[in-house]
Amino acid sequence: MGYENPLLKLPAGQALRRLPKADRARIEAVMRELRDQANTEAENAWRRRKGPMAAYWRAVATYARHLAHALSKEIPQ
């Protein structure tokens, strides 16, 4: 991603990046799976004309992606 991840400005986001690499990798994998599942739910809701739920699931997918991306990066020293 070519932007500064806004989640990393939060203390909790910074704490996630300080976790051991193995822990970050496990959480990253779960976040990527969550993203895929949330995108599927968003598409299903959209097809059923449930706009608010589609927007909710798309937001879940977006934040899951932001978290996964943040966890995949090494901590700058």
Backbone as CSV, one residue per row, in Angstrom:
resi,resn,N_x,N_y,N_z,CA_x,CA_y,CA_z,C_x,C_y,C_z
1,MET,0.843,-1.170,0.000,0.000,0.000,0.000,0.891,1.236,0.000
2,GLY,0.493,2.227,-0.757,1.325,3.406,-0.889,0.873,4.564,-0.020
3,TYR,0.497,4.313,1.193,0.046,5.370,2.081,0.428,4.998,3.510
4,GLU,0.326,5.992,4.389,0.591,5.729,5.807,-0.663,5.123,6.423
5,ASN,-0.531,3.942,6.974,-1.653,3.216,7.551,-2.153,3.962,8.792
6,PRO,-3.407,4.462,8.778,-3.899,5.243,9.912,-3.992,4.448,11.209
7,LEU,-4.125,3.141,11.119,-4.198,2.333,12.345,-2.889,2.368,13.127
8,LEU,-1.786,2.601,12.424,-0.488,2.605,13.093,-0.253,3.868,13.911
9,LYS,-1.118,4.848,13.754,-1.006,6.055,14.570,-1.583,5.838,15.963
10,LEU,-2.386,4.789,16.116,-2.997,4.494,17.405,-2.033,3.689,18.282
11,PRO,-2.030,3.918,19.586,-1.164,3.144,20.478,-1.365,1.633,20.336
12,ALA,-2.601,1.191,20.194,-2.854,-0.251,20.056,-2.273,-0.785,18.753
13,GLY,-2.321,0.006,17.699,-1.725,-0.407,16.429,-0.213,-0.541,16.547
14,GLN,0.395,0.367,17.269,1.840,0.296,17.488,2.191,-0.912,18.357
15,ALA,1.334,-1.213,19.325,1.576,-2.375,20.189,1.519,-3.672,19.384
16,LEU,0.613,-3.738,18.422,0.562,-4.926,17.565,1.877,-5.140,16.833
17,ARG,2.483,-4.071,16.369,3.740,-4.200,15.615,4.913,-4.587,16.504
18,ARG,4.770,-4.421,17.819,5.851,-4.810,18.734,5.765,-6.275,19.152
19,LEU,4.703,-6.961,18.736,4.579,-8.384,19.067,5.692,-9.187,18.383
20,PRO,6.026,-10.341,18.939,7.017,-11.196,18.278,6.565,-11.553,16.855
21,LYS,7.539,-11.742,15.987,7.270,-11.987,14.571,6.316,-13.167,14.358
22,ALA,6.479,-14.241,15.103,5.615,-15.420,14.932,4.167,-15.096,15.291
23,ASP,3.981,-14.304,16.342,2.621,-13.902,16.732,2.003,-13.014,15.666
24,ARG,2.792,-12.056,15.172,2.288,-11.173,14.118,1.888,-11.972,12.887
25,ALA,2.669,-12.975,12.536,2.364,-13.786,11.349,1.046,-14.542,11.516
26,ARG,0.807,-15.072,12.700,-0.456,-15.798,12.943,-1.650,-14.854,12.880
27,ILE,-1.523,-13.694,13.503,-2.626,-12.732,13.476,-2.845,-12.224,12.056
28,GLU,-1.765,-11.982,11.339,-1.880,-11.535,9.943,-2.666,-12.546,9.111
29,ALA,-2.374,-13.822,9.289,-3.084,-14.858,8.526,-4.577,-14.843,8.842
30,VAL,-4.913,-14.667,10.107,-6.328,-14.617,10.492,-6.995,-13.374,9.897
31,MET,-6.302,-12.248,9.901,-6.863,-11.016,9.344,-7.097,-11.147,7.837
32,ARG,-6.199,-11.825,7.144,-6.386,-12.017,5.694,-7.575,-12.942,5.430
33,GLU,-7.749,-13.954,6.266,-8.903,-14.841,6.137,-10.193,-14.068,6.448
34,LEU,-10.155,-13.252,7.490,-11.305,-12.426,7.837,-11.664,-11.496,6.684
35,ARG,-10.657,-10.917,6.057,-10.912,-10.032,4.913,-11.660,-10.768,3.812
36,ASP,-11.173,-11.949,3.453,-11.822,-12.719,2.393,-13.269,-13.055,2.754
37,GLN,-13.490,-13.483,3.979,-14.837,-13.851,4.406,-15.754,-12.632,4.462
38,ALA,-15.237,-11.497,4.927,-16.044,-10.278,4.999,-16.397,-9.784,3.601
39,ASN,-15.472,-9.893,2.657,-15.772,-9.509,1.274,-16.876,-10.393,0.696
40,THR,-16.848,-11.670,1.000,-17.906,-12.580,0.539,-19.249,-12.165,1.127
41,GLU,-19.269,-11.854,2.413,-20.504,-11.404,3.063,-21.006,-10.103,2.443
42,ALA,-20.085,-9.197,2.119,-20.472,-7.925,1.495,-21.130,-8.171,0.140
43,GLU,-20.560,-9.056,-0.652,-21.135,-9.370,-1.967,-22.518,-10.004,-1.815
44,ASN,-22.661,-10.914,-0.867,-23.962,-11.545,-0.622,-25.003,-10.511,-0.202
45,ALA,-24.622,-9.618,0.700,-25.550,-8.585,1.163,-25.936,-7.661,0.004
46,TRP,-24.976,-7.312,-0.838,-25.257,-6.435,-1.961,-26.253,-7.090,-2.926
47,ARG,-26.041,-8.360,-3.205,-26.961,-9.087,-4.097,-28.375,-9.149,-3.511
48,ARG,-28.474,-9.192,-2.190,-29.783,-9.266,-1.524,-30.364,-7.870,-1.270
49,ARG,-29.679,-6.846,-1.825,-30.107,-5.452,-1.699,-30.130,-4.974,-0.239
50,LYS,-29.146,-5.426,0.500,-28.984,-5.027,1.900,-27.770,-4.093,1.994
51,GLY,-27.949,-2.885,1.454,-26.852,-1.927,1.361,-26.116,-1.658,2.662
52,PRO,-26.819,-1.390,3.765,-26.103,-1.109,5.015,-25.222,-2.281,5.472
53,MET,-25.724,-3.510,5.305,-24.907,-4.666,5.696,-23.733,-4.853,4.743
54,ALA,-23.945,-4.563,3.469,-22.842,-4.641,2.511,-21.742,-3.648,2.894
55,ALA,-22.148,-2.435,3.276,-21.174,-1.425,3.689,-20.448,-1.849,4.962
56,TYR,-21.188,-2.422,5.902,-20.572,-2.907,7.140,-19.499,-3.949,6.840
57,TRP,-19.853,-4.954,6.041,-18.901,-6.026,5.748,-17.717,-5.513,4.942
58,ARG,-17.942,-4.539,4.069,-16.827,-3.972,3.303,-15.885,-3.230,4.245
59,ALA,-16.444,-2.554,5.247,-15.590,-1.870,6.226,-14.782,-2.879,7.041
60,VAL,-15.418,-3.978,7.448,-14.695,-5.038,8.165,-13.533,-5.532,7.312
61,ALA,-13.786,-5.764,6.040,-12.741,-6.247,5.136,-11.604,-5.239,5.019
62,THR,-11.949,-3.967,4.959,-10.934,-2.924,4.824,-10.042,-2.870,6.057
63,TYR,-10.645,-2.874,7.241,-9.841,-2.819,8.463,-9.021,-4.091,8.656
64,ALA,-9.566,-5.222,8.276,-8.796,-6.468,8.364,-7.572,-6.383,7.454
65,ARG,-7.760,-5.814,6.274,-6.631,-5.662,5.339,-5.591,-4.701,5.911
66,HIS,-6.036,-3.589,6.474,-5.100,-2.630,7.073,-4.289,-3.286,8.186
67,LEU,-4.974,-4.058,9.030,-4.266,-4.741,10.121,-3.280,-5.769,9.581
68,ALA,-3.708,-6.560,8.607,-2.816,-7.581,8.042,-1.588,-6.912,7.444
69,HIS,-1.790,-5.838,6.734,-0.663,-5.147,6.118,0.285,-4.579,7.177
70,ALA,-0.284,-4.005,8.221,0.550,-3.453,9.288,1.366,-4.549,9.970
71,LEU,0.772,-5.694,10.162,1.460,-6.799,10.832,2.531,-7.429,9.959
72,SER,2.420,-7.256,8.648,3.386,-7.881,7.748,4.683,-7.090,7.636
73,LYS,4.663,-5.868,8.085,5.843,-4.997,7.954,6.754,-5.131,9.166
74,GLU,8.031,-5.014,8.915,8.995,-5.001,10.010,8.892,-3.676,10.763
75,ILE,9.235,-3.710,12.031,9.189,-2.511,12.860,10.388,-1.625,12.526
76,PRO,10.141,-0.360,12.155,11.277,0.538,11.879,12.040,0.822,13.178
77,GLN,13.321,0.839,13.085,14.156,1.092,14.276,14.510,2.536,14.386
